[in-house]
Amino acid sequence: MDFWLECSIIKTRFMRRIIFIICFALGGMFTGCEEFLDKKSDMSLTVIDSPDDLFALMDDISRMNRSAVVLQNASDEYYLTQADLNSLPKEFDRESHVWDLKTQNVEDWNALYHIVHISNVVLDNLEGLNLQETDRQFKVLKGMALFYRSHAYYNLLQIFSKQYNEMSASADLGIVLRTNSDFSVKSRRSTVEESYKQVITDLEKASLLLDPLSAYRTRPSEWACEALLARVYLIMGDFEKSEIHAARCLAISDVLLDYNEIPNNAAAPFQLLNDEIIFYSNTSVAITAQAAKALVPAEVYNQYEEGDLRKSLFFDVRNVARITFKGSYNGSIYNVFNGIATDEVYLILAESYIRLDKLDEALEVLNMLKRHRWNRENFELFSAVTKEECLDILKTERLRQLFFRGQRIIDCRRWRNLGENVMLNRLIGDINVDFDFSTTEMVWNIPDQVLNLTDLSQN
């Protein structure tokens, strides 16, 4: 379905009732006054009286289909001139760009916990509707809410908690887990282990409830659950399970775009909601949404070899000092797609194979992806003899294919945990600045205004 037609249908649902306005007012989890935080969300019970009301809450694409801003802001896939950095209106954008881990990231906290709250409103009110648990609407609503909540928790964990480490996860501070919409329940930080367990539990339940494929790529599906489970287990270092879920995901649909068939002269070459997209989300307010300002380092651009079609489809090159990104799966140069797509799942499967010493299988997967990304006349198979050579190919392909997807920082965090340290480098003004993962873990501070309203511990 055309994206804008889809948005129009969803907007019509919103206009039918005032429910969204009321529940959005409840959604500022830690941003309202203390008096408001002491109240329960019983107001929602007085206005939700049909499944359509709950679908309308979750079909607010601009708020529910969101991922983290800071993960893209802090990526070394781009740089800003000193003048453009100074001109950014938000202190948060300026500070996150230079890796100030104490910056007040209220933006991601509020946006992601809004998703958690709306998901909980749906789950809390499902039982009050005239639906049986065996009804398809009941299953879809519950599955959607569980997926949205787990997706928000997944993003929060990449920002405000340490990387999952099996040896310390039961002691490391994780995130606040809210499993109902009652504001009177005191907030506390769960452990990293508890937090990941909640994400996995939600996704496993959702996978059993949702249809294999959704009519709308803006809505969750079993396909999306399996993809996110593969991503989560990869981050946790459980490569047997990341292999299982990546394979399950691709068994539902393994479609890949053939970049040979996509014109490279368009300002935004990729169609919105194209066939590779498993679950759509974006970050329209990231620095990288400002395509005219976010400059791609020449050394990054030069990693794409001649014959690699991504070189012309992903980048607009005016001169060596003016390379910008145009290849978002958002169909636009004004915001950034950072959802889940099949190309990423192929890379998850390939890395899982490598970590499990299945090198032939890994190369087969990597070459399948490469076949769809290279000019047919220049295509040559990847070849590698050792595990280290395979890992080098894999890491380079993740950088090339998942460019501006919000995955770079997540990769650096998990590779650090495996002893494979990565150094971020960025030009700030005339100075090259490094972020050394071997000495510092990238964990962002919880915003002060949250700490002032709660008893949460700071990172």
C-alpha positions in Angstrom: 0.0 0.0 0.0 1.2 3.5 -0.7 2.7 5.1 2.4 0.8 8.3 2.3 -2.5 6.4 1.7 -1.6 4.3 4.7 -1.0 7.4 6.8 -4.3 8.8 5.6 -6.2 5.7 6.7 -4.5 5.9 10.1 -5.1 9.6 10.5 -8.8 8.9 9.9 -8.8 6.5 12.8 -7.4 9.3 15.0 -10.1 11.7 14.1 -12.8 9.4 15.2 -12.1 9.8 18.9 -10.3 12.0 21.3 -8.7 9.0 22.9 -5.3 9.7 21.5 -5.1 13.2 23.0 -6.1 11.9 26.4 -3.6 9.0 26.4 -0.8 11.1 25.0 -1.2 13.4 28.0 -0.6 10.3 30.1 2.4 9.3 28.1 5.0 11.7 29.5 6.3 9.1 31.8 8.7 11.2 33.8 8.2 14.7 32.4 5.1 15.8 34.2 4.8 17.3 37.7 5.2 15.0 40.8 1.5 15.4 41.6 0.6 14.0 38.2 3.0 11.1 38.6 1.2 10.0 41.7 -2.1 9.4 39.8 -3.1 6.2 38.2 -4.0 6.1 34.5 -7.7 5.2 35.2 -8.8 8.0 32.9 -7.9 5.7 30.0 -10.4 3.2 31.1 -13.3 5.6 30.7 -12.6 6.3 27.0 -11.4 3.0 25.5 -14.3 1.0 24.5 -13.4 -0.8 21.2 -10.5 -2.5 19.5 -10.3 0.4 17.0 -9.4 2.7 19.9 -6.3 0.5 20.7 -5.3 0.2 17.1 -5.5 4.0 16.8 -3.1 4.4 19.7 -0.5 2.1 18.2 -0.9 3.3 14.6 0.5 6.8 15.5 3.5 6.2 13.2 5.3 9.5 14.2 5.5 8.4 17.8 5.3 4.6 17.9 7.7 3.9 15.0 10.7 5.6 16.6 14.2 4.6 17.4 17.0 6.3 19.3 18.3 9.7 18.1 21.6 9.7 20.0 22.9 6.5 18.4 22.9 8.2 15.0 24.1 11.6 16.4 27.1 9.9 17.9 28.1 7.8 14.9 31.3 8.5 13.2 29.7 7.9 9.8 29.5 11.7 9.3 31.0 15.0 10.6 29.9 18.6 10.7 31.9 21.7 10.0 32.6 23.8 13.1 30.2 26.4 11.9 27.4 23.9 11.4 28.1 22.3 14.8 27.9 25.7 16.5 24.7 26.5 14.7 22.8 23.5 15.9 19.9 24.8 18.0 19.8 22.0 20.6 22.5 21.6 23.2 21.8 17.9 23.2 22.7 17.6 19.4 25.9 19.5 19.9 27.0 17.5 22.9 26.1 14.1 21.6 28.0 14.8 18.4 31.2 15.2 20.4 30.5 12.2 22.6 29.6 14.0 25.8 28.0 11.1 27.8 26.6 13.5 30.4 24.4 15.3 27.9 20.7 15.6 28.8 19.1 13.1 26.5 15.6 13.8 27.5 14.5 13.4 23.8 15.2 9.6 23.6 14.0 8.9 27.2 10.7 10.6 26.7 10.0 9.3 23.2 10.9 5.7 24.0 9.0 5.6 27.3 6.0 7.1 25.6 6.0 3.9 23.4 6.3 1.8 26.5 3.4 3.6 28.2 1.1 3.4 25.2 1.9 -0.3 24.8 1.0 -0.8 28.5 -2.3 1.1 28.1 -3.2 -1.3 25.3 -2.3 -4.4 27.3 -4.1 -3.1 30.4 -7.3 -2.3 28.5 -7.5 -5.4 26.3 -9.2 -7.5 29.0 -12.0 -4.9 29.3 -13.1 -5.3 25.7 -15.6 -7.8 24.5 -12.9 -10.0 23.0 -11.9 -13.6 23.5 -8.2 -14.4 23.8 -8.7 -16.6 20.7 -10.1 -13.7 18.6 -7.7 -12.5 15.9 -8.1 -8.9 17.0 -7.1 -9.8 20.5 -4.0 -11.6 19.4 -2.9 -8.9 17.0 -3.4 -6.1 19.5 -1.6 -7.9 22.3 1.2 -9.0 19.9 1.6 -5.4 18.6 1.8 -4.0 22.1 4.4 -6.5 23.2 6.5 -5.9 20.2 6.4 -2.1 20.5 7.3 -2.3 24.2 10.2 -4.7 23.5 11.5 -2.5 20.6 11.5 0.6 22.9 13.3 -1.4 25.7 15.8 -2.6 23.2 16.7 0.9 22.2 16.8 2.2 25.8 19.3 -0.6 26.7 21.6 0.5 23.9 21.7 4.1 25.4 21.3 4.0 29.1 22.8 0.6 30.1 26.0 -1.2 29.8 26.6 -3.7 27.0 25.3 -7.1 27.9 28.0 -9.2 29.5 27.1 -12.7 30.7 29.6 -12.4 33.7 28.1 -9.1 35.1 24.6 -8.8 33.6 23.0 -9.9 36.8 24.6 -7.0 38.7 24.9 -4.3 36.0 22.2 -1.6 36.1 19.7 -1.9 33.3 16.6 0.2 32.5 13.3 0.9 34.1 10.8 -1.8 33.2 7.2 -0.7 33.3 4.8 -3.6 32.7 1.6 -1.7 33.3 0.3 1.9 32.9 -0.2 2.6 36.6 1.9 5.7 37.5 1.7 4.9 41.2 4.0 2.0 40.8 7.5 3.2 41.9 10.1 3.2 39.2 13.3 1.2 39.7 16.2 0.2 37.6 16.2 -3.5 36.7 19.5 -5.3 36.0 20.8 -5.7 32.5 19.9 -9.4 32.7 16.3 -8.7 33.8 16.0 -6.1 31.1 17.1 -8.4 28.2 14.9 -11.2 29.6 11.9 -8.9 29.4 12.7 -7.9 25.8 13.0 -11.6 24.8 9.9 -12.7 26.7 7.8 -10.0 25.1 9.1 -10.8 21.6 8.6 -14.6 22.0 5.0 -14.0 23.1 4.4 -11.5 20.3 5.8 -13.9 17.7 3.2 -16.5 18.6 0.3 -14.0 18.4 1.1 -12.0 15.2 0.6 -13.0 11.6 3.8 -14.0 9.7 3.5 -10.8 7.6 1.6 -7.6 8.3 -0.4 -5.8 5.7 1.5 -2.7 6.7 5.2 -2.6 7.2 4.6 0.1 9.9 3.0 -2.6 12.0 4.8 -5.5 13.8 4.6 -9.1 12.5 6.1 -12.5 13.3 8.7 -11.6 10.7 9.6 -8.5 12.7 9.7 -10.4 16.0 12.1 -13.0 14.6 14.3 -10.2 13.2 14.5 -8.3 16.4 15.2 -11.5 18.4 18.1 -12.2 16.1 19.4 -8.7 16.7 19.0 -9.0 20.4 20.8 -12.4 20.7 23.6 -11.1 18.5 24.1 -8.3 20.9 24.0 -10.7 23.9 26.7 -12.9 22.2 24.4 -15.9 22.0 25.2 -16.8 18.4 23.4 -20.1 18.3 20.1 -18.3 19.0 20.9 -15.4 16.8 21.4 -17.9 14.0 18.1 -19.7 14.7 16.1 -16.5 14.7 17.8 -15.0 11.7 17.1 -18.2 9.8 13.4 -18.2 11.0 13.1 -14.6 9.9 14.4 -15.3 6.4 12.3 -18.4 6.1 9.2 -16.1 6.3 10.7 -13.8 3.6 14.2 -13.4 2.4 13.7 -10.9 -0.4 16.6 -8.6 -1.4 16.5 -5.6 -3.6 18.6 -5.9 -6.7 20.6 -2.6 -6.7 21.2 -3.1 -10.5 17.6 -2.2 -11.1 17.5 1.0 -9.0 18.4 4.3 -10.9 21.3 6.0 -9.2 20.5 9.5 -10.4 17.5 10.1 -8.1 17.9 12.5 -5.1 16.5 9.6 -3.0 16.9 6.3 -4.9 15.1 4.0 -2.5 11.4 3.6 -2.3 9.7 4.2 1.0 8.5 0.9 2.5 10.4 -1.1 -0.1 10.4 -4.9 -0.1 13.4 -5.3 2.2 11.8 -3.5 5.1 10.6 -5.8 7.8 9.6 -3.1 10.3 9.6 0.6 9.6 11.0 3.1 12.1 12.8 6.4 11.6 14.5 9.2 13.4 13.5 12.4 11.6 15.1 14.7 14.1 18.7 13.3 14.1 21.5 15.5 13.0 21.9 13.2 10.0 18.4 14.2 8.9 20.0 17.5 7.9 21.5 16.1 4.7 23.1 19.3 3.7 25.1 19.5 6.9 26.0 15.9 7.6 29.2 15.3 5.6 30.5 11.8 4.9 34.3 11.4 5.5 36.1 10.7 2.2 37.9 7.7 3.8 34.5 6.2 4.6 33.2 6.8 1.1 36.4 5.3 -0.4 35.7 2.0 1.4 33.1 1.4 -1.3 35.0 -0.2 -4.3 34.4 0.4 -8.0 31.5 -1.9 -9.1 29.8 -1.5 -5.7 26.5 0.1 -6.6 26.1 1.4 -3.1 28.8 4.0 -3.9 26.4 5.9 -6.3 23.1 4.9 -4.7 24.1 5.9 -1.2 26.1 9.1 -1.8 25.9 12.4 -3.5 29.4 13.6 -4.3 29.9 17.3 -5.2 33.6 17.2 -4.3 35.9 15.4 -1.9 34.9 17.8 0.9 31.1 17.7 0.1 29.9 14.1 0.2 26.4 13.6 1.6 24.2 10.6 2.2 21.1 10.0 0.1 20.6 6.3 0.4 18.1 6.0 3.3 15.4 3.4 3.0 13.1 6.3 4.0 12.7 7.4 0.4 13.8 10.9 1.6 16.9 12.9 2.3 15.2 14.7 5.2 14.9 11.8 7.7 16.7 8.5 8.4 15.3 5.0 8.3 16.6 3.0 11.2 14.1 0.1 11.3 14.8 -3.6 10.5 15.3 -4.9 7.0 16.3 -8.2 5.4 19.8 -7.0 4.5 20.6 -6.6 8.2 19.2 -10.1 8.9 21.5 -11.6 6.2 24.4 -9.9 8.0 23.3 -11.2 11.4 23.0 -14.7 10.0 26.5 -14.4 8.4 28.1 -13.2 11.6 26.4 -15.9 13.7 27.8 -18.5 11.3 31.3 -17.0 11.6 31.3 -16.9 15.4 30.2 -20.6 15.3 33.0 -21.5 12.9 30.7 -22.2 10.0 32.8 -20.2 7.5 31.4 -21.7 4.3 27.9 -21.0 5.3 28.8 -17.4 6.2 30.5 -16.8 2.9 27.5 -18.1 1.0 25.2 -15.6 2.9 27.6 -12.7 2.4 27.9 -13.5 -1.3 24.1 -13.7 -1.7 24.0 -10.1 -0.3 26.9 -9.0 -2.5 25.3 -10.3 -5.6 22.4 -7.9 -5.1 24.7 -4.9 -4.3 27.3 -5.0 -7.0 27.3 -4.3 -10.7 26.9 -7.7 -12.4 29.9 -7.0 -14.7 32.2 -6.4 -11.7 30.9 -9.0 -9.3 33.4 -11.3 -7.7 32.7 -13.7 -4.9 34.1 -13.0 -1.4 36.7 -15.5 -0.5 38.4 -16.1 2.9 40.4 -18.8 4.5 40.5 -17.9 8.2 37.9 -16.9 10.7 39.6 -13.5 11.1 39.4 -12.8 7.3 35.7 -13.7 7.4 35.1 -11.3 10.3 36.9 -8.5 8.5 34.6 -8.9 5.5 31.6 -9.1 7.8 32.5 -5.9 9.7 33.2 -4.0 6.5 29.9 -5.1 5.0 28.0 -4.0 8.1 29.6 -0.6 7.8 28.8 -0.4 4.1 25.3 -1.8 4.1 23.9 -0.5 7.4 25.2 3.1 6.8 23.1 5.7 8.7 20.9 2.9 10.2 21.8 3.7 13.9 23.8 0.4 14.1 27.4 1.7 14.3 27.5 2.5 18.0 25.7 -0.7 18.9 28.3 -2.7 16.9 31.2 -0.9 18.6 29.7 -1.6 22.0 29.3 -5.3 21.4 32.6 -5.8 19.6 34.3 -4.1 22.6 32.7 -6.8 24.8 34.2 -9.5 22.6 37.7 -7.9 22.9 37.6 -6.5 19.4 38.0 -2.8 20.2 37.0 -0.2 17.7 38.1 3.4 17.7 35.6 6.1 16.5 37.2 9.1 14.8 35.6 12.3 13.9 36.8 15.6 12.5 35.6 18.5 14.8 36.7 21.8 13.4 40.3 21.2 12.3 41.0 18.5 15.0 40.6 14.7 14.7 38.9 13.5 17.8 38.8 9.8 18.9 36.5 7.8 21.1 38.4 4.8 22.3 36.1 1.9 23.3 39.1 0.1 24.9 39.1 2.6 27.7 35.5 3.9 27.8 32.1 2.2 27.4 29.6 4.4 25.7 26.8 4.6 28.2 24.8 7.8 28.4 23.6 9.5 31.6 20.0 9.3 32.7 18.6 12.8 32.4 18.7 14.9 35.6 15.0 15.7 35.5 14.3 12.0 35.6 16.6 11.6 38.7 14.9 14.6 40.3 11.5 12.9 40.1 12.6 9.4 41.1 15.1 7.4 43.2 16.9 6.0 40.2 20.7 5.6 40.3 22.8 7.4 37.8 25.1 5.6 35.5 
